[in-house]
Every structure is written in structure tokens, then in C-alpha cells.
């Protein structure tokens, strides 16, 4: 189930109510050592800043024949070949790769052919015929190939077997169902990671098909900016943004905002939620966040606390997480659940 803007509003009201009732003091206390340690932790790599697939996303998968390594083409089921043994017509014959991946050759019966290149099969047949022939000369030629590939591509499109595209929807559990290979867990992966995974799985079935994935429509390009800001709410973004940009979207901090220990709640690819603390109190902190790749990403919750919260970690754990009637899912989507 996709998390709509209305549910973001519910989330906002819940956190706002908790925040108002849970904070009564206005005395400003400095960031504790635990927060400072988090602020100086190693910044995420650029891979972490790339778009990660989430529930509700729509992907486009483009399938095409891989002609990049024709010399390395590996024989597949239903491929037809001709084995020519020079000056020995009795040993020369046409063969089809059977469903079990084998072919039959004179004098030696059944041998495995699926997955072999032409040169590999040529060498095997030559070695076998050395048992009864002196210096046999063997040529293996492809008569007809890629039948299964053509049938597969033909099932996805009409008439054109050179390539086709298909819309893929990511379910709420982060799994996408693709033709032939079935369910593949894509949630939390970058587009490049997903493409490598999908291609590898298709290569296990079709050795000459390549797949290109692209993001057709994202369902999670939103961030929530809550707490002590002038216009708390949910905002659309097109890419990772710096913390000061996120605050600007919400009209900036209130006079009661503690900008030295802003909490970023983020769900990782493993489904677990982490809390990252950043400082946005000065121009120097702005430049530092940019320099250290401390960005706000789609699906993040930016929580600006009120001055006077002695232990921001404890507050986040007890009030924002444990009392929140939602459980995290990948990206900017939520599912109803019970409080911890």
C-alpha cells in the first residue's frame, strides 16, 4: 500500500502532538557527546546518495539481444548446429540442442552442448574423434540459433524480435515480478544495482539477452520536515538536497528551534531506521554538510527539536519512534502497524 499525502498529514499531526506535549522547558542545553559523535561520523559515499528503488516505483525494463560478444556466443536449447568432419561424411551431421542441453554425435553418443561456445564444442568433438581418426579436422557451424530468445521477445511484443520494453511495478514489499525469472527483490537497490541483478538472473536462463532498467515513475520523492519550523509538512524533491534547503522548504526554523541537533530519520536498504544528527546553525555548518555529503534524501523525516531537550537521542527513541503508530518501510512509504 502506497503512503499517500493524507497519511503523511496523519504522521505530521502525531509527531506534532507528541512534540508539544513532550517538551515544556525552553532552557537551551548543548548537544551531548553521543550526538557529537554522530555528527563527526564518516559521511556516506556517493553510492548512498543515488536514487534507491522503493515500493510503488514503476520501472521500465528493455530487453534486447546481446550481440556484443558474438565469438563467445554460448549454445542454448533448440539451437541447430552442423558438425563438419572433413573427408568423413559419416561423422558429419546436423544436431539440435535438446531440452536436457545435449547433442548426439556419431560413434560417441550424447555429449553436453548447452553453455559451450562454438570453439569449445569444436575442441571437444575434435578430441573425441582422435580416438578413431588421425588428425581429424572439425568445424562446428551455427545453422539456427536464439529460438528461445526470439520466442521470449515475441511474447512481449508483436512482430519485432530485436528488442522490447515492459513496465515493471515494485510491490509494497520491495519485490518486482519479471517475465520468466519471477520475483526479484529490488527495494533498496540503486538502478545500476538492480540492473546488474536482473541481468544476472536472465543470463541464467537466456545467455544472449541483455536488460536495461530505467526509472519510469517514482512514488517516493518526498521528504517530511517537522518540529520547530514555520511550515511543517511534506515536500516534493527531485534529488538529494542539503539540510538548509530542506529547512527553507518548510519556511525556516522557529525562534525556539535547536538547529544544532536536527534529527534525520532514514530507513536503510535493510529496512532498519537510523537517526542521523546534523548541525544547521551556521553558514559554516552549511558548507560542512555539502562538503561531507550530508544530504537529505527522498523518504527522510527531518525533525527539528525545540531548545531544551536534554537528550535528543532518548527523545527520538521514546517519543518519535516508539509512540509513532507506523512502521518504517523502504523509501517514503509506510504501512500501518502496532507501536513498539
C-alpha positions in Angstrom: 0.0 0.0 0.0 1.5 3.3 -1.0 1.8 6.0 1.6 -0.3 9.0 0.3 0.0 12.6 1.3 -3.0 12.2 3.6 -1.1 9.7 5.6 1.9 12.0 5.7 -0.5 14.5 7.3 -1.5 12.0 9.9 2.2 11.4 10.6 2.8 15.1 10.9 -0.1 15.6 13.3 1.0 12.6 15.5 4.6 13.9 15.8 3.4 17.5 16.4 1.2 16.4 19.2 3.9 14.3 20.8 6.4 17.2 20.4 4.0 19.8 22.0 3.1 17.5 25.0 6.6 16.1 25.4 8.6 19.4 25.6 7.8 22.1 28.2 11.2 23.6 29.0 12.8 26.3 27.0 16.3 26.2 28.6 18.9 25.6 25.9 21.3 22.6 26.5 24.3 21.8 24.4 24.5 18.7 22.2 25.6 15.7 24.1 28.7 13.6 23.3 26.6 10.9 21.6 25.2 13.5 19.2 28.6 15.0 18.6 30.0 11.5 17.7 27.2 11.0 15.2 27.9 14.4 13.6 31.6 13.6 13.1 31.0 10.1 11.7 32.2 9.3 8.3 30.0 10.8 5.6 28.1 8.4 3.3 29.6 7.6 -0.1 28.1 8.8 -3.3 26.6 5.4 -3.9 24.4 6.1 -0.8 23.2 9.3 -2.4 22.0 7.7 -5.6 18.3 7.0 -6.0 17.1 3.8 -4.4 14.2 1.8 -5.6 11.2 1.8 -3.3 7.6 0.4 -3.1 5.3 1.8 -5.7 8.0 2.7 -8.1 7.5 2.0 -11.8 10.5 0.7 -13.7 10.9 0.2 -17.5 12.8 -3.0 -18.5 14.1 -3.0 -22.0 15.1 -6.4 -23.3 17.3 -6.9 -26.3 19.7 -9.4 -27.9 23.3 -9.1 -26.8 25.5 -9.2 -29.8 28.5 -7.7 -28.0 30.4 -11.0 -27.9 29.3 -13.0 -31.0 32.5 -15.1 -30.9 31.7 -16.0 -27.3 28.1 -17.0 -28.0 27.1 -19.9 -25.9 24.9 -22.6 -27.3 21.3 -22.6 -26.0 18.4 -25.0 -26.1 16.9 -25.6 -29.6 19.9 -24.2 -31.3 20.8 -26.1 -34.5 24.4 -26.7 -35.5 26.2 -28.6 -38.2 29.3 -30.6 -37.3 31.5 -31.0 -40.3 34.4 -33.5 -40.1 36.5 -33.0 -43.3 36.7 -36.1 -45.6 34.5 -38.1 -43.2 30.8 -37.7 -44.3 29.8 -40.5 -41.9 30.9 -38.3 -39.0 29.4 -35.1 -40.3 25.8 -34.3 -39.3 23.3 -31.6 -38.1 22.4 -31.6 -34.5 19.9 -29.8 -32.3 20.5 -28.9 -28.7 17.9 -31.0 -26.8 15.9 -29.9 -23.7 18.5 -31.5 -21.5 21.2 -29.5 -23.1 22.8 -32.4 -25.0 23.5 -33.3 -28.7 24.3 -36.6 -30.2 27.4 -37.2 -32.4 28.4 -40.3 -34.3 30.4 -43.0 -32.5 30.3 -41.2 -29.2 26.6 -40.7 -28.5 25.4 -37.9 -26.2 27.6 -35.0 -25.1 26.7 -31.8 -23.3 26.5 -28.7 -25.6 24.4 -26.1 -23.8 26.5 -23.3 -22.5 29.5 -24.1 -24.7 30.9 -21.7 -27.2 31.5 -22.9 -30.8 35.2 -23.1 -30.3 34.8 -25.1 -27.0 32.4 -27.6 -28.7 34.8 -27.8 -31.7 37.7 -28.8 -29.4 35.6 -31.4 -27.6 34.4 -33.1 -30.8 37.9 -33.0 -32.2 39.4 -34.7 -29.1 36.7 -37.4 -29.2 37.3 -38.2 -32.9 41.0 -38.5 -32.3 40.2 -41.9 -30.8 39.3 -43.3 -34.2 40.6 -40.8 -36.7 44.1 -39.5 -37.4 44.4 -35.7 -37.2 40.6 -35.0 -37.6 39.7 -31.6 -38.9 36.4 -30.4 -37.4 34.3 -27.3 -38.0 31.2 -26.5 -36.0 28.7 -24.1 -37.6 25.6 -22.5 -36.3 22.6 -23.2 -38.5 19.9 -21.6 -36.4 20.2 -20.0 -33.0 18.3 -17.9 -30.5 15.0 -19.7 -30.9 14.2 -19.4 -27.2 15.3 -15.8 -27.2 13.1 -15.0 -30.2 10.1 -16.7 -28.6 10.6 -14.8 -25.3 10.9 -11.4 -27.0 8.0 -12.3 -29.3 5.8 -13.0 -26.2 6.5 -9.4 -25.0 5.9 -7.7 -28.3 4.3 -8.3 -31.7 6.4 -8.8 -34.8 9.7 -7.3 -33.7 12.1 -9.8 -32.0 15.1 -7.4 -31.8 14.0 -5.9 -28.5 11.1 -4.7 -26.4 10.3 -3.0 -23.2 8.0 -3.8 -20.3 6.7 -1.9 -17.4 7.6 -3.3 -14.0 5.8 -2.3 -10.8 7.6 -2.6 -7.4 5.3 -4.1 -4.8 4.9 -2.7 -1.2 7.4 -5.4 0.0 10.1 -4.1 -2.5 9.7 -7.1 -4.8 9.1 -6.9 -8.6 7.8 -9.8 -10.7 9.6 -10.1 -14.0 8.8 -12.3 -17.0 10.3 -15.8 -16.8 12.5 -15.2 -13.8 9.7 -14.3 -11.5 10.1 -12.4 -8.2 13.2 -10.3 -7.6 13.8 -8.2 -4.5 14.7 -4.7 -5.9 13.7 -2.5 -2.9 16.6 -0.5 -1.5 18.8 -1.1 -4.6 20.1 1.6 -6.9 19.0 1.4 -10.6 22.5 0.2 -11.5 22.5 -2.5 -8.8 19.0 -3.7 -9.8 20.1 -3.8 -13.5 23.1 -6.0 -12.6 21.0 -8.3 -10.5 18.2 -8.7 -13.1 20.7 -9.2 -16.0 22.5 -11.9 -14.0 19.2 -13.8 -13.4 18.2 -13.6 -17.0 21.7 -14.8 -18.1 20.9 -18.0 -16.1 18.0 -18.6 -18.5 19.0 -16.9 -21.7 22.7 -16.5 -22.4 22.3 -13.9 -25.1 19.7 -11.4 -23.6 20.7 -8.1 -22.1 18.4 -6.0 -19.9 18.4 -2.3 -19.3 16.4 -0.8 -16.4 15.3 2.8 -16.0 13.1 4.6 -13.5 9.8 5.4 -15.3 8.0 6.9 -12.3 9.0 7.4 -8.7 6.5 7.2 -5.9 8.8 8.3 -3.2 10.3 11.7 -4.0 9.1 13.3 -0.8 10.6 14.5 2.5 8.8 15.4 5.7 10.1 18.5 7.6 8.6 18.5 11.1 9.1 20.1 14.5 10.1 23.7 15.2 9.8 25.0 11.6 7.4 27.7 10.3 5.6 25.5 7.8 5.9 21.8 8.8 4.8 19.3 6.2 5.7 17.1 3.3 7.6 18.4 0.4 8.5 17.1 -3.1 12.1 16.9 -4.1 13.8 15.8 -7.4 17.2 14.8 -5.9 19.1 14.7 -2.6 19.2 18.2 -1.1 21.3 19.9 1.6 19.8 20.3 5.1 19.4 24.1 4.8 17.4 23.5 1.6 15.0 21.2 3.5 14.6 23.8 6.2 14.0 26.5 3.6 11.2 24.4 2.1 9.5 24.5 5.5 9.9 28.3 5.9 13.0 28.0 8.1 13.3 27.3 11.8 11.3 29.0 14.5 13.0 31.1 17.2 12.6 28.1 19.5 14.3 25.7 17.1 17.5 23.9 18.2 19.4 24.0 14.9 22.5 22.4 16.3 21.0 18.9 16.6 18.5 18.3 13.9 17.5 14.7 13.5 17.2 12.9 10.2 15.2 9.7 10.4 16.1 7.4 7.5 15.2 3.8 6.5 18.1 1.9 5.0 18.0 -0.9 2.4 17.9 -3.4 5.2 14.6 -2.0 6.4 16.0 -0.6 9.7 15.7 3.0 10.7 18.7 5.1 11.6 18.8 8.6 13.1 21.4 11.0 11.8 22.1 14.2 13.6 23.3 17.3 11.7 24.0 20.9 12.6 22.4 23.7 10.6 23.1 26.6 12.9 25.7 28.5 10.9 26.9 29.1 7.4 30.0 27.0 8.2 27.7 24.1 9.0 26.0 24.5 5.7 29.3 24.3 3.8 30.4 21.4 6.0 27.3 19.4 5.2 27.8 20.0 1.5 31.5 19.0 1.7 30.8 15.8 3.7 27.8 14.7 1.5 25.4 15.1 4.4 22.3 15.3 2.3 18.6 14.9 2.9 17.2 12.1 0.7 13.8 11.0 -0.5 11.8 9.3 2.2 13.7 11.1 5.1 12.0 12.7 8.0 13.7 15.9 9.1 12.8 16.6 12.8 13.8 20.0 14.2 13.7 19.8 18.1 12.9 22.6 20.4 15.7 24.0 22.5 15.9 22.5 26.0 15.7 18.8 25.1 18.5 17.3 27.3 18.9 14.0 25.5 17.7 14.2 21.9 18.6 10.5 21.3 16.3 9.5 24.1 13.5 11.8 22.9 13.7 10.4 19.4 13.7 6.8 20.6 10.9 7.2 23.2 8.5 9.7 21.6 9.1 9.9 17.8 9.8 6.2 17.1 8.2 4.1 19.8 5.0 6.1 20.1 4.6 6.5 16.4 1.7 4.3 15.1 3.6 3.4 11.9 6.3 1.1 11.0 9.0 2.0 8.5 9.2 0.6 5.1 11.7 1.3 2.3 11.7 4.8 0.9 8.9 7.3 1.6 6.2 4.7 2.1 4.7 3.4 5.3 2.4 0.6 6.4 0.1 0.6 9.4 1.5 -1.3 12.3 1.5 -1.5 16.0 3.6 0.6 18.3 6.7 -1.0 19.8 
